[in-house]
Amino acid sequence: MTTFSVLFVIHLLDYLDRWALAGVLKKVQADLEMSDGQAGSLNFYFLLTFSLISPLMGWFGDRGRRTWLLAFGVGLWSLATVGTGLVRSYGELTFARSLLGVGEATYGVLAPTILVDLFRRERRSRVMAYFYMAMPLGYALGVFGAAWIATNSPTWVAGTPLEAYGGWRIAFFIVGIPGLLAALTVLLLPEPVRGASENVDLERVQAHERVMPTADDYKDLAVNSSYTYVVFGLATFTFAFGGLAYWLPSYLDRVKGFGTEKAALVVGLSGGLAAIVGMSLGGWLADLLSKTNPRALFLVPGTAMLLAVPFVLGAIFSTSEPMIIGSMFVAMTLMLMNTGPCNAVIANVVTPNMRGVAYAVSIFFIHVLGDLWSPMLMGLASDYLGDPEVMASWIGEWLFRIGARPVEQPDGSYRNLTAGMLVVVPAIVLGGCVLLAGARHLPREMALMLAKLRANPAARKG
């Protein structure tokens, strides 16, 4: 449990650093004079480097000491977070976000492979759910914490050398520094044997660990139906949840009139509570039902995704604050039920000596097909559909009738962030359908993975 606790805390810092920007986005936009399209593109640059570096780190992680690589990644993303507080232009900010992606790619790929080597498959859905609970909790702390620091910091730094970095800048100094200490801590973690948690003789597992995956093994991964279905299902979830998480604080502030700090607090608290409830429920329910039906690892998250759709629409179109907050909480709870089961599927159908690459490829595709684009597309939709000429067209009239109306900005322009938020709805529906469709393949491919691990690896050497 010591290793789990350390990795969980570092994962929490990871997402706190990543999402601090969302909590102060309005202030950053005003200070650096950015449009919604530019603001949305910041996530693109972060996720582009995150996605491109992930496969490389997965390959190294399957062959080297993972804890050393983790220390590198944690230290790099923490330096990038601190550096964000020093930027003076949109270009500098895109560079800092890109560097953040390099560091986080290392941790996001390798930490799960260490955990699945410590916990048997009967508990994996819950363990992975608890581990990934750090994501929305870190999001909540990052959004609210950064907003609160940015609002209150001028009173702390007045008359000090930090006075020039007051407001949103000092928030990045405060949230980034703990990660530098965490990078030293991770060096003390033990390195588990790859596959030690499987119900297979330890000597056989160690023999497999010494055998590097072949080109045919990687080709088999590409045609592993359970793996491909779960990756595509996670991609649609990531598209939707990443876009919502990025824009929700600004949406509640600018469109629903919550105010900056209240919007950050509402999103932070509801997101944190939704993580605890949704991930715990999804992991527990999937583990419970999979004892008699392994397909539950797909059926639970797929059903929950489809049930989330009406609540997402409720959060977007409700005019009552309690209804907005309640719908948002239920929608996030249901969507987050997928995290533990889906990541358990990957571990259960991939041999231990190539799980680093499997998680890395998963990360690459869920971001390249997911939230690499959604925040930027939502921002561009907000800019485009706020144009009075566009709103005079048939699509503008339809959006106006359903309540997706432009809001005037302080500079006199119009933006339609309500229409931008609707971009995620088709992705949620598609994700639920994909996960339900993937269930039929899982029992066969789980059995095939164990059969490979129990076989003599000698014939594959060289």
Secondary structure, DSSP 4 states (H G I P E B T S, - for coil): -HHHHHHHHHHHHHHHHHHHHHHTHHHHHHHHT--HHHHHHHHHHHHHHHHHHHHHHHHHHTTS-HHHHHHHHHHHHHHHHHHHTT--SHHHHHHHHHHHHHHHHHHHHHHHHHHHTTS-HHHHHHHHHHHHTHHHHHHHHHHHHHHHHHHHHHHHHTTSGGGGGTTHHHHHHHHHHHHHHHHHHHTTS--PPTTTTSSS-HHHHHHHHHSPPPHHHHHHHHT-HHHHHHHHHHHHHHHHHHHHHHHHHHHHHHTT---HHHHHHHHHHHHHHHHHHHHHHHHHHHHHHHTT-TTHHHHHHHHHHHHHHHHHHHHHH--SHHHHHHHHHHHHHHHGGGHHHHHHHHHHHS-GGGHHHHHHHHHHHHIIIIITTHHHHHHHHHHHTTSHHHHTSHHHHHHHHHT---EE-TTS-EE-HHHHHGGGHHHHHHHHHHHHHHGGGHHHHHHHHHHHHHS-GGGG--
